[in-house]
Amino acid sequence: NTQTNEHVKTIIMKVNDVSKKFKDYMRKESDKLGLNCAYRPILFHLIKNEGLTQAEIAEKTLLKAPTVSLTLQKMEYEGLIIRKTDEVDQRQTRVYSTEKGHEIFEKQHQIASNLEERIISHLSEEDRILTNEIIDKLLNATLEEVEKNENI
């Protein structure tokens, strides 16, 4: 019983499956703790680079600007972030994580790290290095191709 190419999952479909399963797990585990898993990528980038603008957050998280805007409103209401006017350029608003934001991120980061460790343990060190290089190439190629398409 041979499969034709149209019934075989492509590399990108498989990468998407991995991402979806990971997100589903994170959502389920975050829900158990009463945490919103949508905050994790934003908190990750804010903690790494405090004082990002909303546009920079959208760019780094690959989220749409309206999604970032609404999520930041919720996060601010919940006391996870604060916004401050840029001292140099008063037209810019910078976003900072609060202590509570750091605590939430650490809880979610621990869940993600534990799962990633368990997943990665199935790979040899050589496979880990190679997989990381390939994923970087896929991401860069995807961003390049999508950007080309958007500029047409």
C-alpha positions in Angstrom: 0.0 0.0 0.0 2.1 2.9 -1.3 1.2 6.5 -0.6 1.2 9.1 -3.3 3.0 12.4 -2.6 -0.3 14.2 -2.1 -1.0 12.1 1.0 2.4 12.4 2.6 2.9 15.3 5.0 5.4 17.9 3.9 8.3 19.1 6.1 6.4 22.3 6.8 3.2 20.4 7.8 5.3 18.3 10.2 6.9 21.4 11.7 3.5 22.9 12.1 2.3 19.7 13.8 5.1 19.9 16.3 4.3 23.6 17.0 0.6 22.9 17.4 1.2 20.0 19.8 3.6 22.1 21.8 1.1 25.0 21.9 -1.7 22.7 22.9 0.3 21.3 25.7 1.4 24.7 26.9 -2.2 26.0 26.8 -3.5 23.0 28.8 -0.7 23.3 31.4 -1.0 27.1 31.7 -4.8 26.7 32.1 -4.2 24.4 35.1 -2.2 27.2 36.7 -4.7 29.9 35.7 -2.2 31.5 33.3 -2.8 32.8 29.9 -0.3 31.1 27.5 -0.7 33.9 25.0 1.4 36.1 27.3 4.5 33.9 27.2 6.1 35.0 23.9 5.5 38.7 24.7 6.9 38.3 28.2 9.9 36.3 26.8 10.9 39.2 24.6 10.2 41.9 27.2 12.3 40.2 29.8 15.1 39.7 27.2 14.8 43.3 26.0 13.0 45.5 28.5 11.5 48.7 27.0 10.4 47.5 23.6 7.8 49.4 21.6 4.5 47.7 20.6 5.8 47.5 17.0 9.0 45.8 18.1 7.1 43.3 20.1 4.9 42.5 17.1 8.1 42.1 15.0 9.9 39.8 17.5 6.9 37.6 18.3 5.6 37.4 14.7 2.2 38.4 16.0 -0.1 40.8 14.2 -0.1 44.4 15.6 -3.8 44.3 16.7 -3.2 41.0 18.6 -0.2 42.5 20.4 -2.3 45.6 21.2 -5.2 43.7 22.7 -2.9 41.3 24.6 -0.9 44.2 26.1 -4.1 45.8 27.3 -5.0 42.6 29.1 -1.5 42.2 30.5 -1.4 45.8 31.7 -4.8 45.3 33.4 -3.5 42.2 35.1 -0.4 44.0 36.3 2.1 42.0 34.2 3.4 45.0 32.2 3.6 48.7 32.5 3.9 51.3 29.7 6.1 54.3 29.9 6.6 57.3 27.5 10.1 57.2 26.0 12.1 59.9 27.7 14.0 60.8 24.4 11.1 60.5 22.0 7.8 61.4 23.7 5.9 60.0 20.8 7.1 56.4 21.6 5.7 54.3 24.4 7.9 51.6 25.8 6.7 48.4 27.5 8.2 46.8 30.6 7.5 43.7 32.5 6.6 43.9 36.2 7.7 41.6 38.9 4.4 39.8 38.6 5.1 39.5 34.8 8.5 37.9 35.6 6.9 35.4 38.0 4.3 34.4 35.4 6.9 34.0 32.7 9.1 31.9 35.0 6.2 29.5 35.7 5.4 29.2 32.0 9.1 29.0 31.0 9.6 26.1 33.4 6.7 24.2 31.8 8.0 24.8 28.3 11.6 23.9 29.3 10.6 20.7 31.0 8.6 19.6 27.9 11.4 20.6 25.5 13.9 18.7 27.6 11.8 15.6 27.4 11.3 15.9 23.7 14.9 16.7 22.9 16.1 13.7 25.0 14.9 11.5 22.1 17.6 13.0 19.9 21.4 12.4 19.9 23.6 15.5 20.4 24.5 15.4 16.7 20.8 15.3 15.8 20.1 18.2 18.1 22.7 20.4 16.5 21.6 19.4 13.0 17.9 19.9 13.8 18.6 23.4 15.2 20.5 24.4 12.1 17.8 23.1 9.8 15.0 24.8 11.8 17.0 28.1 11.6 17.3 27.7 7.8 13.5 26.9 7.5 12.5 29.9 9.6 14.8 32.3 7.7 13.6 30.9 4.3 10.0 31.2 5.4 10.4 34.8 6.6 12.2 35.6 3.3 9.6 34.0 1.1 6.7 35.6 3.0 8.3 39.0 2.9 8.9 38.7 -0.8 5.2 37.8 -1.3 4.1 40.7 0.9 6.1 43.2 -1.2 4.5 42.1 -4.5 
